């Protein structure tokens, strides 16, 4: 996911210490520097907030 974001988001590339040709191990080491968040709509009244 992070590699795809890097591929599409050229403006943010300077914030990465890897490149598209970097091996998976380098991407794995880079990942903690770039947290990923999932945005969801607030739960409706009576629904569980933790369901996917």
MMTF fields as JSON, N, C-alpha, C and O atoms, coordinates in Angstrom:
{
  "mmtfVersion": "1.0.0",
  "mmtfProducer": "UNKNOWN",
  "numBonds": 207,
  "numAtoms": 208,
  "numGroups": 52,
  "numChains": 1,
  "numModels": 1,
  "chainsPerModel": [1],
  "groupsPerChain": [52],
  "chainIdList": ["A"],
  "bondAtomList": [4, 2, 8, 6, 12, 10, 16, 14, 20, 18, 24, 22, 28, 26, 32, 30, 36, 34, 40, 38, 44, 42, 48, 46, 52, 50, 56, 54, 60, 58, 64, 62, 68, 66, 72, 70, 76, 74, 80, 78, 84, 82, 88, 86, 92, 90, 96, 94, 100, 98, 104, 102, 108, 106, 112, 110, 116, 114, 120, 118, 124, 122, 128, 126, 132, 130, 136, 134, 140, 138, 144, 142, 148, 146, 152, 150, 156, 154, 160, 158, 164, 162, 168, 166, 172, 170, 176, 174, 180, 178, 184, 182, 188, 186, 192, 190, 196, 194, 200, 198, 204, 202],
  "bondOrderList": [1, 1, 1, 1, 1, 1, 1, 1, 1, 1, 1, 1, 1, 1, 1, 1, 1, 1, 1, 1, 1, 1, 1, 1, 1, 1, 1, 1, 1, 1, 1, 1, 1, 1, 1, 1, 1, 1, 1, 1, 1, 1, 1, 1, 1, 1, 1, 1, 1, 1, 1],
  "groupList": [{"groupName": "UNK", "atomNameList": ["N", "CA", "C", "O"], "elementList": ["N", "C", "C", "O"], "formalChargeList": [0, 0, 0, 0], "bondAtomList": [1, 0, 2, 1, 3, 2], "bondOrderList": [1, 1, 2], "singleLetterCode": "X", "chemCompType": "L-PEPTIDE LINKING"}],
  "groupTypeList": [0, 0, 0, 0, 0, 0, 0, 0, 0, 0, 0, 0, 0, 0, 0, 0, 0, 0, 0, 0, 0, 0, 0, 0, 0, 0, 0, 0, 0, 0, 0, 0, 0, 0, 0, 0, 0, 0, 0, 0, 0, 0, 0, 0, 0, 0, 0, 0, 0, 0, 0, 0],
  "groupIdList": [1, 2, 3, 4, 5, 6, 7, 8, 9, 10, 11, 12, 13, 14, 15, 16, 17, 18, 19, 20, 21, 22, 23, 24, 25, 26, 27, 28, 29, 30, 31, 32, 33, 34, 35, 36, 37, 38, 39, 40, 41, 42, 43, 44, 45, 46, 47, 48, 49, 50, 51, 52],
  "secStructList": [7, 2, 2, 2, 2, 2, 2, 2, 7, 4, 4, 4, 4, 4, 4, 7, 1, 7, 7, 6, 6, 1, 7, 2, 2, 2, 2, 2, 2, 2, 2, 6, 6, 1, 7, 7, 7, 7, 7, 7, 7, 7, 7, 7, 6, 6, 1, 7, 6, 6, 7, 7],
  "xCoordList": [0.829, 0.0, 0.876, 0.615, 1.9, 2.764, 3.531, 3.722, 3.96, 4.671, 3.734, 4.164, 2.477, 1.499, 1.249, 1.15, 1.149, 0.986, 2.175, 2.002, 3.374, 4.58, 4.535, 4.909, 4.077, 3.998, 3.039, 3.333, 1.905, 0.882, 1.119, 0.793, 1.675, 1.826, 3.209, 4.003, 3.503, 4.849, 5.263, 6.454, 4.323, 4.635, 5.256, 6.085, 4.87, 5.355, 6.631, 7.164, 7.128, 8.32, 9.532, 10.282, 9.761, 10.923, 10.904, 11.937, 9.754, 9.646, 9.999, 9.955, 10.344, 10.673, 12.169, 12.806, 12.72, 14.116, 14.233, 15.185, 13.275, 13.263, 12.875, 12.533, 12.93, 12.497, 11.648, 11.55, 11.04, 10.216, 11.023, 10.472, 12.307, 13.151, 13.724, 14.439, 13.424, 13.93, 13.324, 12.164, 14.101, 13.562, 12.522, 12.443, 11.743, 10.664, 11.188, 10.491, 12.384, 12.951, 13.125, 12.898, 13.522, 13.674, 12.322, 12.19, 11.324, 9.976, 9.43, 8.779, 9.691, 9.238, 9.879, 9.211, 11.156, 11.846, 11.324, 11.329, 10.883, 10.374, 8.958, 8.583, 8.19, 6.767, 6.46, 5.508, 7.202, 6.855, 6.928, 6.343, 7.625, 7.727, 6.52, 6.392, 5.632, 4.491, 3.214, 2.766, 2.621, 1.401, 0.271, 0.167, -0.554, -1.687, -2.958, -3.036, -3.932, -5.192, -6.33, -6.317, -7.291, -8.501, -9.604, -9.905, -10.205, -11.277, -12.61, -12.846, -13.48, -14.796, -15.833, -15.536, -17.05, -18.143, -18.499, -18.358, -18.955, -19.384, -20.527, -21.342, -20.574, -21.613, -22.975, -23.086, -23.982, -25.341, -25.776, -25.201, -26.757, -27.262, -27.66, -28.416, -27.155, -27.504, -26.556, -26.635, -25.659, -24.704, -23.41, -23.084, -22.684, -21.392, -20.352, -20.288, -19.551, -18.532, -17.326, -16.563, -17.128, -15.913, -16.093, -15.174, -17.228, -17.414, -16.831, -16.805, -16.359, -15.773, -16.765, -16.391],
  "yCoordList": [-1.185, 0.0, 1.252, 2.205, 1.238, 2.409, 2.637, 3.777, 1.562, 1.686, 2.282, 3.1, 1.879, 2.404, 3.89, 4.674, 4.273, 5.685, 6.493, 7.574, 5.96, 6.603, 6.747, 7.782, 5.704, 5.709, 6.789, 7.466, 6.942, 7.895, 9.313, 10.277, 9.45, 10.76, 11.342, 11.347, 11.822, 12.323, 13.498, 13.699, 14.255, 15.412, 14.974, 15.693, 13.819, 13.366, 12.529, 12.155, 12.231, 11.392, 11.893, 11.07, 13.203, 13.657, 13.242, 13.291, 12.841, 12.443, 10.978, 10.499, 10.27, 8.853, 8.64, 9.357, 7.661, 7.277, 5.992, 5.232, 5.744, 4.58, 5.043, 6.208, 4.131, 4.426, 3.259, 2.235, 3.408, 2.329, 1.053, -0.048, 1.198, 0.021, -0.571, -1.572, 0.028, -0.496, -1.854, -2.103, -2.739, -4.057, -3.958, -2.954, -4.999, -5.041, -4.782, -4.161, -5.237, -5.03, -3.548, -3.12, -2.774, -1.334, -0.646, 0.28, -1.095, -0.552, -0.89, -0.06, -2.082, -2.494, -1.624, -1.223, -1.334, -0.473, 0.963, 1.661, 1.405, 2.767, 2.948, 4.049, 1.888, 1.963, 2.654, 3.433, 2.42, 3.09, 4.619, 5.293, 5.162, 6.613, 7.225, 8.447, 6.373, 6.852, 6.145, 5.205, 6.587, 5.93, 6.042, 7.027, 5.034, 4.979, 4.929, 4.194, 5.699, 5.759, 5.346, 5.625, 4.693, 4.329, 5.269, 5.316, 6.012, 6.934, 6.255, 5.701, 6.294, 5.688, 6.692, 7.602, 6.513, 7.368, 7.016, 5.864, 7.993, 7.691, 6.671, 6.653, 5.851, 4.829, 5.492, 6.478, 4.945, 5.421, 5.014, 4.099, 5.674, 5.349, 3.887, 3.418, 3.164, 1.762, 0.809, -0.399, 1.306, 0.442, 0.393, 1.312, -0.693, -0.823, -0.013, -0.088, 0.751, 1.594, 0.8, 1.279, -0.412, -1.169, -2.167, -2.941, -2.188, -3.148, -2.594, -1.378, -3.474, -2.994, -2.355, -1.912],
  "zCoordList": [0.0, 0.0, 0.0, -0.734, 0.818, 0.907, -0.398, -0.822, -1.02, -2.3, -3.367, -4.181, -3.362, -4.33, -4.08, -5.024, -2.812, -2.468, -2.992, -3.555, -2.802, -3.296, -4.815, -5.367, -5.466, -6.919, -7.437, -8.423, -6.772, -7.209, -6.702, -7.394, -5.515, -4.87, -5.046, -4.106, -6.211, -6.516, -5.633, -5.396, -5.157, -4.313, -2.985, -2.426, -2.479, -1.172, -1.244, -0.199, -2.41, -2.543, -1.765, -1.24, -1.665, -0.897, 0.584, 1.253, 1.085, 2.486, 2.707, 3.84, 1.658, 1.731, 1.53, 0.759, 2.219, 2.048, 1.242, 1.418, 0.361, -0.519, -1.918, -2.121, -2.874, -4.235, -4.722, -4.045, -5.882, -6.421, -6.64, -6.599, -6.87, -7.1, -5.816, -5.869, -4.666, -3.392, -3.093, -3.422, -2.47, -2.119, -1.002, -0.294, -0.865, 0.134, 1.544, 2.346, 1.861, 3.201, 3.511, 4.643, 2.527, 2.746, 2.914, 3.713, 2.166, 2.327, 3.712, 4.345, 4.17, 5.501, 6.576, 7.529, 6.429, 7.387, 7.324, 8.338, 6.174, 5.977, 6.534, 6.938, 6.554, 6.907, 8.239, 8.284, 9.322, 10.584, 10.525, 11.372, 9.557, 9.41, 8.71, 8.642, 8.188, 7.406, 7.858, 7.202, 8.975, 9.447, 8.431, 7.7, 8.399, 7.479, 8.314, 9.298, 7.924, 8.654, 7.742, 6.543, 8.31, 7.592, 8.063, 9.255, 7.152, 7.491, 7.252, 6.178, 8.245, 8.138, 8.604, 9.378, 8.121, 8.557, 10.002, 10.412, 10.766, 12.134, 12.118, 11.195, 13.115, 13.199, 13.426, 14.154, 12.805, 13.016, 14.431, 15.019, 14.954, 16.277, 16.322, 15.471, 17.311, 17.474, 16.758, 16.983, 15.901, 15.218, 16.012, 16.763, 15.832, 16.49, 15.717, 14.49, 16.427, 15.804, 15.347, 14.509, 15.879, 15.552, 14.434, 14.166, 13.772, 12.685, 11.399, 11.205, 10.51, 9.26, 8.322, 7.236]
}
